[in-house]
Amino acid sequence: MRAVDFEKLLPADLPPGERVLWHGRPHWVGLTRRAFRADYVAAYFAAMTAWNFATAGDGAGAIAAAQTLAAGCVALALLALLGWLSARTTLYVVTSGRIVMKIGVALPVFFNLPYSQLASAAVREFADGTGDISLALTRGQRIAYLHLWPHARPFRVKQPEPTLRSVPDAAKVADILRRAVVAKSDPTQVSIAEGERPQPSGARIDATGVAVAA
């Protein structure tokens, strides 16, 4: 597995016969909250603000609480900026033969993930309508966790899983991916009912495109 720097964005670099089925970017709010842990940072500063106000004297407590609150607002603003920049510079592409991830704020890099190198995919949906699609690679295929972050499944450091983070309509995207994997592995299975329901949240898609419980 290696990163490839393309001079032009997809689909101009696609080989003949390959077509784009879906492309998109992370939702920056979801990326900020879950990849950059903004929720935990907000909870920490809220707790520290309440603690400073409760444990110090009246005047000193108010000043300390205000300072802590201001520091928390600055930290959250920086995380929001980082999340927005990361989402803005990210491109996820699902084609008929592979998944391509363009990531990196300062130094953009493309990762090619052919379907032959995917062992399974796990879908996790969130209350805000976005979701993560994590891609488990076959044995012998590995991308360093730090090279992927924040586009990696959390805490899977030993065997990192590239992840499409905070994707809008994740169930729909996962269904597009499932159909593409089925078609690539066995062209005779291309015919799928149009009204087929997307796989449920937490479903895993194995190498043949068949969803199994996570």
C-alpha positions in Angstrom: 0.0 0.0 0.0 1.4 3.4 -0.9 0.4 6.9 -1.3 0.2 8.4 -4.8 0.3 12.1 -5.5 -1.9 12.9 -8.4 -1.5 16.2 -10.3 -5.2 16.5 -10.9 -8.3 15.7 -8.9 -10.4 12.7 -9.8 -12.1 11.7 -12.0 -9.5 12.9 -14.6 -7.0 10.3 -13.3 -9.4 7.3 -13.6 -8.3 4.6 -16.0 -10.6 3.7 -19.0 -13.6 1.7 -17.9 -13.6 2.9 -14.3 -16.3 5.3 -13.2 -17.1 7.4 -10.1 -20.1 6.2 -8.2 -20.0 8.7 -5.3 -17.7 11.4 -4.0 -18.0 13.7 -1.0 -16.3 15.2 2.0 -16.7 14.9 5.8 -19.2 17.1 7.6 -17.0 19.5 9.4 -19.1 19.7 12.6 -19.1 15.9 13.0 -15.4 15.7 12.2 -14.7 18.4 14.8 -16.8 16.7 17.5 -15.7 13.1 17.0 -12.3 13.1 15.3 -10.9 16.1 17.2 -12.8 15.3 20.4 -14.4 18.8 20.7 -17.2 17.4 22.9 -14.7 16.2 25.5 -12.8 19.4 25.4 -16.0 21.4 25.9 -17.0 19.1 28.9 -13.6 19.5 30.4 -13.6 23.3 30.3 -17.2 23.4 31.5 -16.3 21.3 34.5 -13.2 23.4 35.3 -15.3 26.6 35.0 -17.8 25.3 37.5 -15.1 24.0 39.8 -13.2 27.4 39.8 -16.4 29.3 40.5 -17.4 26.9 43.3 -14.1 26.5 45.2 -12.8 30.1 45.1 -14.0 33.2 46.8 -16.8 35.3 45.3 -14.7 37.7 43.3 -11.7 35.4 42.7 -14.0 32.6 41.7 -15.8 34.7 39.1 -12.5 35.8 37.6 -11.0 32.3 37.5 -14.2 30.9 36.0 -14.2 33.7 33.3 -10.6 33.0 32.5 -11.2 29.2 32.2 -14.3 29.8 30.1 -12.4 32.1 27.7 -9.6 29.5 27.4 -12.2 26.9 26.6 -13.8 29.1 23.9 -10.4 29.7 22.3 -9.6 25.9 22.4 -13.0 25.1 20.8 -12.5 27.7 18.1 -9.1 26.3 17.2 -10.6 22.8 17.0 -13.5 24.0 14.9 -11.0 25.7 12.5 -8.9 22.5 12.3 -12.1 20.5 11.7 -13.3 22.8 8.9 -9.9 22.9 7.2 -9.6 19.1 7.4 -13.1 18.6 5.9 -12.5 21.3 3.3 -9.3 19.6 2.0 -10.6 16.0 2.2 -12.1 14.1 -0.8 -13.6 10.7 -0.6 -14.3 8.9 -3.9 -16.0 5.6 -4.4 -15.4 4.2 -7.9 -16.4 1.0 -9.6 -13.0 -0.5 -8.7 -11.6 1.2 -5.6 -11.9 3.8 -2.9 -9.7 6.9 -3.1 -9.0 9.1 -0.1 -7.5 12.6 -0.6 -6.4 13.8 2.8 -4.0 16.3 4.3 -4.3 20.0 5.0 -0.8 21.2 4.1 0.4 18.3 2.1 -2.4 16.5 0.3 -1.9 12.8 -0.3 -4.0 10.3 -2.2 -4.5 6.7 -0.9 -5.8 4.1 -3.4 -7.8 1.3 -1.9 -8.7 -1.3 -4.5 -11.6 -3.6 -3.6 -9.2 -6.6 -3.8 -7.4 -5.1 -0.7 -10.5 -4.7 1.4 -11.4 -7.4 3.9 -14.6 -5.8 5.3 -16.3 -2.5 6.0 -18.1 -1.4 9.1 -20.7 1.3 9.1 -21.5 3.4 12.2 -24.3 6.1 12.0 -24.7 9.0 14.4 -27.7 11.0 15.6 -26.8 14.0 13.4 -27.3 12.0 10.2 -23.7 11.4 9.4 -21.7 8.3 9.9 -18.3 6.6 9.7 -17.4 3.9 7.2 -14.3 2.0 8.3 -12.4 -0.2 5.9 -10.5 -3.2 7.2 -7.6 -4.1 4.9 -6.5 -7.6 3.9 -3.5 -9.3 5.6 -0.3 -7.7 4.5 -1.9 -4.3 3.6 -1.3 -1.6 6.1 -1.2 2.2 6.3 0.3 3.8 9.3 -2.2 5.3 11.8 -0.5 8.7 11.9 -0.5 8.8 8.1 -4.3 8.4 8.1 -5.4 10.4 11.1 -8.0 11.8 11.6 -9.3 9.6 8.8 -8.8 6.3 10.7 -11.0 4.2 12.9 -10.4 5.3 16.5 -8.1 3.2 18.7 -7.3 0.7 15.8 -3.6 1.5 16.0 -2.0 -2.0 15.5 -4.0 -2.6 12.4 -5.3 0.8 11.2 -8.5 1.0 9.3 -8.9 3.9 6.8 -12.3 5.5 7.6 -14.6 7.8 5.7 -15.3 10.1 8.6 -18.6 11.9 9.3 -20.0 11.2 5.8 -23.5 12.5 5.2 -26.0 9.7 4.4 -23.5 7.1 5.5 -26.0 4.2 5.0 -26.6 5.3 1.4 -22.9 5.5 0.7 -22.3 2.1 2.3 -24.9 0.6 0.1 -23.2 2.1 -3.0 -20.0 0.6 -1.8 -21.5 -2.8 -1.2 -23.0 -2.9 -4.7 -19.7 -1.8 -6.2 -17.8 -4.6 -4.3 -20.4 -7.2 -5.4 -20.2 -6.1 -9.0 -16.4 -6.1 -9.0 -16.1 -9.5 -7.3 -18.8 -11.2 -9.4 -20.2 -9.2 -12.4 -23.1 -11.7 -12.6 -24.5 -10.2 -9.3 -24.9 -6.7 -10.7 -28.6 -7.0 -10.8 -29.9 -5.8 -7.5 -33.4 -4.6 -6.7 -33.7 -0.8 -6.8 -35.8 -0.7 -3.6 -33.3 -2.6 -1.5 -32.9 -1.1 1.9 -29.4 0.1 3.0 -27.6 -2.1 5.5 -28.4 -1.2 9.1 -26.1 0.9 11.4 -23.1 -1.2 12.5 -23.3 -3.6 9.7 -20.1 -5.1 8.2 -19.6 -5.8 4.5 -17.3 -8.7 3.9 -15.0 -9.1 0.8 -17.9 -10.5 -1.3 -20.2 -7.6 -0.5 -22.4 -9.5 1.8 -23.4 -7.6 5.0 -23.0 -9.4 8.3 -23.7 -8.3 11.9 -20.9 -6.1 13.4 
